[in-house]
């Protein structure tokens, strides 16, 4: 099954859950949904606001190794411009 660009959040959620994939998003709806879904798919949530693509790429390059390590052990990894938090 492929996900269309017009897919609803619920379609993405269930696809990721079924395929054991991680959702990478700037949308807080996915982080909030973890509270009501068991077991949820893993979510990496960027909470950096509106930043330039150059700044975004720089941030991703700087933190990606730590984020992927945390993603293996936590269901939610939240990336801020100045810190990373992880939750189960």
C-alpha positions in Angstrom: 0.0 0.0 0.0 1.3 3.4 -0.9 0.4 6.6 1.0 -1.0 9.4 -1.2 0.0 13.0 -0.7 -3.6 13.6 0.2 -3.8 10.9 2.9 -5.4 11.7 6.1 -3.5 11.6 9.4 -5.3 8.4 10.4 -4.3 6.7 7.1 -0.6 7.6 7.8 -0.9 6.5 11.4 -2.4 3.1 10.6 0.0 2.5 7.7 3.1 3.3 9.9 1.7 1.2 12.7 1.1 -1.8 10.4 4.4 -1.5 8.6 6.3 -0.8 11.9 7.6 2.5 10.5 8.4 5.8 12.2 6.4 9.0 11.4 8.5 12.1 11.1 6.5 15.2 11.3 6.1 18.9 12.4 2.4 18.2 13.1 1.5 17.9 16.9 -1.5 15.8 16.1 0.7 12.7 15.8 2.4 13.4 19.2 -0.9 13.9 20.8 -2.4 10.7 19.3 0.3 8.6 21.0 -1.6 9.1 24.3 -4.7 7.2 23.0 -3.1 4.5 20.9 -1.5 1.4 22.2 0.8 0.4 20.8 1.4 3.4 18.7 3.9 3.7 15.8 7.0 5.6 16.7 6.9 9.4 16.1 9.8 11.9 15.6 8.2 15.3 16.1 10.1 18.5 15.0 8.9 21.4 17.2 11.1 24.1 15.7 8.6 26.6 14.3 9.1 28.2 11.0 12.8 28.1 10.1 14.6 28.3 6.8 15.4 25.1 5.0 19.1 25.8 5.5 18.6 26.0 9.3 16.4 22.9 9.3 19.0 20.9 7.3 21.7 22.1 9.7 19.6 21.0 12.7 18.8 17.6 11.3 22.5 17.0 10.4 23.5 18.0 14.0 21.0 15.8 15.9 20.1 12.9 13.6 22.4 10.3 15.1 21.1 11.0 18.6 17.5 11.1 17.3 17.7 7.7 15.6 19.2 6.1 18.7 16.5 7.5 20.9 13.9 6.4 18.4 14.9 2.8 18.9 14.0 2.9 22.6 11.2 5.5 22.9 7.9 5.9 21.1 8.1 9.7 20.8 11.2 11.8 20.2 10.6 15.6 20.2 13.2 17.9 18.6 13.3 21.5 19.7 15.9 24.0 18.3 17.8 23.8 21.6 17.1 20.3 23.0 15.7 16.8 22.4 13.2 15.0 24.6 12.1 11.4 24.5 9.0 9.7 25.9 7.6 6.2 26.3 
